[in-house]
């Protein structure tokens, strides 16, 4: 734990959060981790489902509930310091912008939004706000991910050549992700994982969507969007990233990185609720490591609250969110055009600090869900975000 984290945790102060939207990710993953952060507490909910608010509120002792139309009242109440925002992707700016304007800190689920235009709106407000904004890239605090970044940074793999990833799951036709078009489909829901991973592996930004192909399986009974998408990205230095993501496939989440001297495979790579693992090959020699199963959500919440309490800027900020949406938006364009898409030049000003961002909170048991469900179909349930 960093010195700043220690100072934040021993100060006795806690950041007061309102959780906006009580869907599966909020109930299943974020709420169980709040209590052991030591520096965060939930004091209010924002939801359109009063029954859900009562049921979840009983589990966590939260009685202060607002409807979405009452969000302005909540911001003016003086009862909260920050919000955790887990609405559908296309409603992030709707709540993040007024919160930032009111001086309320924002922890927003990824993707930041569903267009670069909306992301830019959030970025501009964040620049002038006294409040902080962090995008919930939970893997930026997870031990296996950070160890993999350290391995790559050491130069042991040599010159990096390729990044390859597969992220698939079976999504239920009843889940909201299956009913709201491309903005809720695998490009924006699952795409942030391989895109973000390729960016932190290469430490650079892609310049071109070389190709993007989407297909639809009628037997999946999903909505009006491509349920399976394959993408090739070009990075500076003749590096290539390729990945496939799908709502209609047996569960798999993995990526591999190949260099001139070695390679690393991370499998599982993106999940929570189980240890993440990587296998390193240097020449002929192989080694395998399984990392501690940590609470990804409590860890990112603790880090963000620590940034608030100690007035530090969080690393996965609005610019990091924009960097991924820039690529996701390009993938959509490439599928529509059937050809390559050049990406506007972009330089990221911050990268993951593997020393300061490593968190090891113990994984928590999932609670009983109220009026919501995991997106997975049948036994193949894959948690998202």
Buried (B, 14 or more C-beta within 10 A) or exposed (E): EBEBBEEBBEEEBBBBBBBBBBBBBBBBBBBBBBEBBBBBBBBBBBBEBEEBBBBBBEEBEBEBBBBBEEBEEBBEBEEBBBBBBBBBBBBBBBBBBBBBBBEBBBBBBBBBBBBBEBBBBBBEBBEEBEBBBBBBBBBBBBBBBBBBBEBBEEEBBEEBBBBBBBBBBBBBEEBBBBEBEBBBBBBBBBBBBBBBBBBBBBBBBBBBBBBBBBEEBEEBEBBEBBBBBBBBBBBEEEBBBBBBBBBBBEBBBBBBBBBEEBBBBBBBBBBBBEBBBBBBBBEEEEEEBEBEBBBBBBBBBBBBBBBBBBEBEBBBBBBBBBBBBBBBBBBBBBBEEEEBBEBEEBEBEEBBEBEBBBBEBEBBEBBEBBBBBBBBBEEBBBBBB
